[in-house]
């Protein structure tokens, strides 16, 4: 007779919890996708998704969004709880949930796409540096830091941004049961409080994480008093996290890392 390993046991009377904190990047995606797989394998009937993120890279946000939808197709009820901030890519991930709960003062919204490059041509000219470029096509060095964009390049990049924006609008419309026209009326990059977002239909209810937990329990027909979640996907705590102010510094470094490594990439990121 075979025995299932303890972590393979079915958890039909329990609730799972996953936290998405800080900028969404490749490391975030790997951690969250692994956690979602564990939730699926153990057949949790409910997932509390805590989001405290300004957003991040487009592809990583999309993969997490798709994985949440697949988990819901398996019968898991997913409720998103927005913390201090859930903006841009954080919203994209959140709209994959069945219900969204935000604090009245949560900063959310910032629906849109941003792409930035660095034009250092004048600085390079002052220090006497010139780039010699050999390329296979006229657009191969687009967003090169040694020159400004041409009009044709700007139009090309704008079409890329427009396509990414349409994907964002469609996901919000489908996730929140809104028309795309309705979403476009407020999806211009502006941010909202949780209370304002509720009026727009971007979130369902106002409340804290415990309220979201109780809602998830109710949807999954669990005992609200006894359904305390099991957290998956905890990141390994870095040495910096033990220092005073370490968490704030760590979050700043995460954002700086995205700024440096995603230069020239479309981002679903709130930049205050």
Secondary structure, DSSP 8 states (H G I E B T S, - for coil): -----GGGS--TT-EEEEEEESSB-HHHHHHHHHHHHHHHHTT-SEEEEEEEE-EEEHHHHHHHHHHHHHHHHTT-EEEEEEEEEEETHHHHHHTTSSEEEE-TT-EEE--S-B------HHHHHHTT-------SSTTTTTT-TTS---HHHHHHHHHHHHHHHHHHHHHHHHHHT--HHHHHTT-SS-EE-HHHHHHHTS-SEE--HHHHHHHHHHHTT--TTT---EEE------GGGGSTTHHHHHHHHHHHHHHHH-TTS-EEE---
